[in-house]
Amino acid sequence: MDLISPDLGLIIWQFIGFAILFILLAKYAWKPILSALEEREGTIEASLSEAEKARMEMSNLVAENEKLLQEARVERDEILKSAHDYASKIMEEAKGEASKAGAKMIEEAKAVIETEKQAALADVRIQVAELSLQIAEKLLRQNLSDDASQKELVEKFVKEIKLN
């Protein structure tokens, strides 16, 4: 029960021990503890300011990256549009050239057909002329010396003319 209701002597000795401890701590430990706390506070503040600076740099980098991405998207869209326009232009030119070549081929084919037609007609005319000459030759070879055979031949030609 001495601790619950202490004597005056115990209180004095505890006070003296506390005062000695306080003086020793104030003289030797208080300054190093305070300087260590101040140093730690400074490093914490420096770390916080560095973290804030790093956060600001990161936000700047993110904004810059977004800007670069947007510019890249715009540039990509422009490149795709120009490529599409160029492809359309090339296709139109190819269609034009193909239609010109087709028209030229048709004209050449028509010219060849006309030439072949003229050649065929000339060939038919030559054959008709040859046949006519052969018929005339056969007619002349027939003996037309007597009047009766001449009359018979003329009547035969007249009948053929009327039938046709």
C-alpha positions as CSV (number, residue, x, y, z in Angstrom):
1,M,0.0,0.0,0.0
2,D,3.0,2.2,0.0
3,L,2.6,3.0,-3.6
4,I,-1.1,4.0,-3.3
5,S,-0.4,6.4,-0.4
6,P,3.3,7.3,-0.6
7,D,5.3,9.0,2.2
8,L,6.7,12.5,1.9
9,G,10.2,11.1,1.7
10,L,9.4,8.9,-1.3
11,I,7.8,11.8,-3.1
12,I,11.0,13.9,-2.5
13,W,13.3,11.2,-3.7
14,Q,11.2,10.6,-6.8
15,F,11.2,14.4,-7.5
16,I,15.0,14.6,-7.0
17,G,15.5,11.6,-9.4
18,F,13.1,13.1,-11.9
19,A,14.9,16.5,-11.7
20,I,18.4,14.8,-12.2
21,L,17.0,12.8,-15.2
22,F,15.5,16.0,-16.6
23,I,18.7,18.0,-16.3
24,L,20.8,15.2,-17.9
25,L,18.3,14.8,-20.7
26,A,18.1,18.6,-21.2
27,K,21.9,18.9,-21.3
28,Y,22.9,15.9,-23.3
29,A,19.9,14.3,-25.1
30,W,17.4,17.1,-25.8
31,K,19.5,19.0,-28.4
32,P,20.4,15.9,-30.4
33,I,16.8,14.6,-30.3
34,L,15.5,18.0,-31.4
35,S,18.1,18.3,-34.2
36,A,17.3,14.8,-35.3
37,L,13.6,15.7,-35.3
38,E,14.2,18.9,-37.2
39,E,16.4,17.0,-39.7
40,R,13.8,14.4,-40.2
41,E,11.1,17.1,-40.6
42,G,13.3,18.7,-43.2
43,T,13.8,15.5,-45.1
44,I,10.1,14.7,-44.9
45,E,9.3,18.2,-46.3
46,A,11.9,17.8,-49.0
47,S,10.5,14.4,-49.9
48,L,7.0,15.8,-50.0
49,S,8.1,18.7,-52.2
50,E,10.0,16.3,-54.5
51,A,6.9,14.0,-54.6
52,E,4.7,17.1,-55.5
53,K,7.3,18.1,-58.1
54,A,7.3,14.6,-59.5
55,R,3.5,14.5,-59.6
56,M,3.4,17.8,-61.4
57,E,6.0,16.5,-63.9
58,M,4.0,13.3,-64.4
59,S,0.8,15.3,-65.0
60,N,2.7,17.5,-67.5
61,L,4.1,14.4,-69.2
62,V,0.6,12.8,-69.3
63,A,-0.8,16.0,-70.9
64,E,2.1,16.2,-73.3
65,N,1.5,12.5,-74.2
66,E,-2.2,13.1,-74.8
67,K,-1.3,16.1,-77.0
68,L,1.2,14.0,-79.0
69,L,-1.4,11.2,-79.3
70,Q,-3.9,13.7,-80.6
71,E,-1.5,15.1,-83.1
72,A,-0.5,11.6,-84.2
73,R,-4.2,10.7,-84.7
74,V,-4.8,13.8,-86.8
75,E,-1.7,13.1,-88.8
76,R,-2.8,9.5,-89.3
77,D,-6.2,10.6,-90.4
78,E,-4.6,13.0,-92.9
79,I,-2.3,10.3,-94.2
80,L,-5.2,7.9,-94.6
81,K,-7.3,10.5,-96.3
82,S,-4.5,11.5,-98.8
83,A,-3.8,7.8,-99.5
84,H,-7.6,7.2,-100.1
85,D,-7.7,10.2,-102.4
86,Y,-4.6,9.1,-104.2
87,A,-6.0,5.6,-104.7
88,S,-9.2,7.0,-106.0
89,K,-7.3,9.2,-108.4
90,I,-5.2,6.3,-109.6
91,M,-8.4,4.2,-110.1
92,E,-10.0,6.9,-112.1
93,E,-7.0,7.3,-114.3
94,A,-6.8,3.6,-114.8
95,K,-10.5,3.5,-115.7
96,G,-10.0,6.3,-118.2
97,E,-7.0,4.6,-119.7
98,A,-8.8,1.3,-119.9
99,S,-11.8,2.9,-121.6
100,K,-9.5,4.7,-124.1
101,A,-7.7,1.4,-124.7
102,G,-11.0,-0.4,-125.1
103,A,-12.3,2.2,-127.5
104,K,-9.0,2.0,-129.5
105,M,-9.3,-1.8,-129.6
106,I,-12.9,-1.6,-130.8
107,E,-11.9,0.9,-133.5
108,E,-9.1,-1.4,-134.6
109,A,-11.4,-4.4,-134.6
110,K,-13.9,-2.4,-136.7
111,A,-11.2,-1.5,-139.1
112,V,-10.0,-5.1,-139.3
113,I,-13.6,-6.3,-139.8
114,E,-14.2,-3.7,-142.5
115,T,-10.9,-4.7,-144.2
116,E,-11.9,-8.4,-144.0
117,K,-15.4,-7.5,-145.3
118,Q,-13.9,-5.6,-148.3
119,A,-11.5,-8.5,-149.0
120,A,-14.4,-11.0,-148.8
121,L,-16.6,-8.9,-151.1
122,A,-13.6,-8.5,-153.6
123,D,-13.2,-12.3,-153.4
124,V,-16.9,-12.9,-154.1
125,R,-16.7,-10.4,-157.0
126,I,-13.7,-12.2,-158.4
127,Q,-15.5,-15.6,-158.0
128,V,-18.7,-14.2,-159.6
129,A,-16.6,-12.8,-162.5
130,E,-14.8,-16.2,-162.9
131,L,-18.1,-18.0,-162.9
132,S,-19.5,-15.6,-165.4
133,L,-16.4,-16.1,-167.6
134,Q,-16.7,-19.9,-167.3
135,I,-20.4,-19.7,-168.2
136,A,-19.7,-17.5,-171.1
137,E,-16.9,-19.8,-172.2
138,K,-19.2,-22.8,-172.0
139,L,-21.8,-21.0,-174.0
140,L,-19.3,-20.1,-176.6
141,R,-18.0,-23.6,-176.9
142,Q,-21.4,-24.9,-177.6
143,N,-22.0,-25.3,-181.2
144,L,-24.1,-22.4,-182.1
145,S,-23.7,-22.7,-185.8
146,D,-27.1,-23.8,-186.7
147,D,-30.2,-21.6,-186.3
148,A,-32.2,-24.2,-184.5
149,S,-29.8,-24.6,-181.6
150,Q,-29.4,-20.8,-181.3
151,K,-33.2,-20.4,-181.2
152,E,-33.5,-23.2,-178.6
153,L,-30.8,-21.6,-176.4
154,V,-32.5,-18.2,-176.5
155,E,-35.9,-19.7,-175.6
156,K,-34.2,-21.5,-172.7
157,F,-32.7,-18.3,-171.4
158,V,-36.0,-16.5,-171.7
159,K,-37.8,-19.1,-169.7
160,E,-35.1,-19.0,-167.0
161,I,-35.4,-15.2,-166.8
162,K,-39.2,-15.4,-166.4
163,L,-38.9,-18.0,-163.7
164,N,-36.5,-16.1,-161.6
